[in-house]
């Protein structure tokens, strides 16, 4: 599950030239320990389309993450964990 009444959701954001697959092992460990967690593909990476090329920067990517969380019904505080470019987005 990506929502818990006792723990904030942990959102894993990958780096440049990567995808949500980067976080497979970490995601499994977190979920196996009872923490709600998910990894997202940023636009233009993994399974996500590029979208508008002129609007591809950290602010746009951060807005995408927020939109995805809202669409998933995650409205409480989250813990954002980013690797490389994902840290800038987070």
Residue frames relative to the residue before (quaternion, step in Angstrom):
aa qw qx qy qz dx dy dz
X 1.0000 0.0000 0.0000 0.0000 0.00 0.00 0.00
X 0.3502 -0.7453 0.5272 0.2096 3.57 -1.11 0.59
X 0.7133 0.3414 -0.2459 0.5605 3.58 1.28 0.15
X 0.0144 -0.7901 0.6124 -0.0222 3.56 -1.03 0.84
X 0.4691 -0.6760 0.4777 0.3078 3.60 -1.01 0.66
X 0.7539 0.4076 -0.2088 0.4711 3.61 1.19 -0.42
X 0.7760 0.2561 -0.1405 0.5590 3.61 1.19 -0.43
X 0.4664 -0.6383 0.5125 0.3354 3.58 -1.06 0.61
X 0.5363 -0.6048 0.4766 0.3456 3.55 -1.19 0.52
X 0.2744 -0.7424 0.5910 0.1559 3.57 -0.96 0.90
X 0.1262 -0.7989 0.5877 0.0209 3.55 -0.69 1.17
X 0.1829 -0.8034 0.5642 0.0529 3.56 -0.61 1.21
X 0.0903 -0.8059 0.5851 -0.0010 3.57 -0.70 1.15
X 0.3634 -0.7754 0.4867 0.1729 3.56 -0.60 1.21
X 0.5380 -0.6272 0.4695 0.3110 3.54 -1.34 0.20
X 0.7494 -0.3788 0.3040 0.4501 3.52 -1.39 -0.08
X 0.8393 0.1225 -0.1339 0.5125 3.56 -1.11 0.79
X 0.5902 0.5310 -0.3667 0.4850 3.54 1.06 0.79
X 0.2362 -0.7527 0.5870 0.1818 3.58 -1.26 -0.30
X 0.7275 -0.4066 0.3065 0.4599 3.55 -1.30 -0.03
X 0.5356 0.6406 -0.3967 0.3813 3.60 1.21 -0.44
X 0.5012 0.6588 -0.4071 0.3860 3.59 1.25 -0.47
X 0.7597 0.4185 -0.1798 0.4642 3.53 1.05 -0.87
X 0.2915 0.8078 -0.4858 0.1628 3.64 1.23 0.07
X 0.7166 0.4468 -0.2655 0.4651 3.60 0.73 -1.03
X 0.6519 0.5086 -0.3113 0.4683 3.57 0.95 -0.88
X 0.6459 0.5302 -0.3100 0.4535 3.56 0.95 -0.91
X 0.6556 0.5111 -0.3070 0.4634 3.58 0.92 -0.88
X 0.6515 0.5124 -0.3115 0.4647 3.60 0.97 -0.85
X 0.6664 0.5029 -0.3050 0.4583 3.58 0.89 -0.93
X 0.6950 0.4680 -0.2779 0.4699 3.56 0.81 -1.00
X 0.6436 0.5281 -0.3132 0.4570 3.58 1.05 -0.74
X 0.6898 0.4427 -0.2594 0.5107 3.56 1.24 -0.49
X 0.6204 -0.5981 0.3258 0.3888 3.57 1.26 0.20
X 0.5331 0.6149 -0.4179 0.4039 3.58 1.23 0.21
X 0.3962 -0.6884 0.5415 0.2756 3.58 -0.89 0.84
X 0.1332 0.8072 -0.5567 0.1444 3.59 -0.66 1.06
X 0.0257 0.7810 -0.6239 0.0035 3.52 -1.23 0.53
X 0.2247 -0.7297 0.6284 0.1489 3.50 -1.32 0.45
X 0.1890 -0.7919 0.5762 0.0722 3.55 -0.97 0.91
X 0.3865 -0.6553 0.5839 0.2833 3.55 -1.24 0.48
X 0.3563 -0.7081 0.5654 0.2279 3.57 -0.81 0.98
X 0.6588 -0.5172 0.3513 0.4185 3.58 -1.16 0.50
X 0.8035 0.2543 -0.2235 0.4897 3.50 -1.03 0.92
X 0.6937 0.4038 -0.2564 0.5386 3.58 1.30 0.13
X 0.8363 0.1591 -0.1150 0.5119 3.57 -1.14 0.60
X 0.8183 -0.2176 0.1979 0.4938 3.55 -0.79 -1.09
X 0.5820 0.6018 -0.3697 0.4030 3.62 1.23 0.00
X 0.4534 -0.6755 0.5030 0.2917 3.59 -0.98 0.81
X 0.6249 -0.5675 0.3942 0.3634 3.56 -1.22 0.47
X 0.2612 -0.7604 0.5506 0.2246 3.59 0.89 -0.86
X 0.7656 -0.3186 0.2661 0.4916 3.55 -1.20 -0.56
X 0.4171 -0.7499 0.4571 0.2342 3.59 -0.50 1.19
X 0.6583 0.5272 -0.3146 0.4356 3.60 1.04 -0.72
X 0.7162 0.3928 -0.2274 0.5302 3.57 1.27 -0.35
X 0.4339 0.6888 -0.4553 0.3605 3.56 0.93 0.94
X 0.3980 0.6811 -0.5205 0.3268 3.57 -0.02 1.30
X 0.7479 -0.4181 0.2618 0.4442 3.58 -1.25 0.16
X 0.6546 0.5143 -0.3283 0.4464 3.62 0.94 -0.79
X 0.6611 0.4953 -0.3029 0.4753 3.57 0.97 -0.86
X 0.6562 0.5049 -0.3106 0.4669 3.58 0.98 -0.83
X 0.6321 0.5195 -0.3281 0.4721 3.60 1.03 -0.75
X 0.6363 0.5159 -0.3221 0.4745 3.58 1.02 -0.80
X 0.6171 0.5416 -0.3388 0.4595 3.59 1.06 -0.73
X 0.6410 0.5156 -0.3225 0.4682 3.58 0.96 -0.87
X 0.6596 0.5072 -0.3081 0.4612 3.59 0.89 -0.91
X 0.6456 0.5167 -0.3126 0.4673 3.59 0.98 -0.85
X 0.6538 0.5106 -0.3122 0.4631 3.59 0.94 -0.86
X 0.6530 0.5104 -0.3187 0.4600 3.59 0.94 -0.84
X 0.6403 0.5150 -0.3189 0.4722 3.56 0.97 -0.83
X 0.6544 0.5177 -0.3090 0.4565 3.59 0.96 -0.89
X 0.6866 0.4616 -0.2691 0.4930 3.58 1.15 -0.64
X 0.5268 -0.6577 0.3945 0.3665 3.59 1.28 -0.02
X 0.4787 0.6421 -0.4498 0.3953 3.57 1.23 0.39
X 0.0510 0.8398 -0.5320 0.0953 3.55 -0.21 1.30
X 0.5912 0.5536 -0.3723 0.4532 3.59 1.25 -0.19
X 0.7118 -0.4123 0.3292 0.4636 3.55 -1.31 -0.01
X 0.1522 -0.7687 0.6163 0.0780 3.53 -1.19 0.67
X 0.3594 -0.6531 0.6040 0.2818 3.52 -1.37 0.15
X 0.1683 -0.7925 0.5818 0.0710 3.57 -0.59 1.17
X 0.0509 -0.7775 0.6267 -0.0091 3.54 -0.88 1.03
X 0.0044 0.8294 -0.5576 0.0344 3.55 -0.58 1.10
X 0.2471 -0.7386 0.6090 0.1503 3.54 -1.16 0.71
X 0.8463 -0.0029 -0.0277 0.5321 3.57 -0.86 0.99
X 0.8279 0.0304 0.0100 0.5600 3.61 -0.60 -1.10
X 0.5979 0.5752 -0.3544 0.4314 3.58 1.11 -0.62
X 0.6018 0.5481 -0.3516 0.4624 3.57 1.17 -0.55
X 0.6433 0.5082 -0.3166 0.4772 3.55 1.04 -0.72
X 0.6389 0.5128 -0.3133 0.4803 3.57 1.05 -0.78
X 0.6618 0.5063 -0.3044 0.4616 3.57 0.95 -0.90
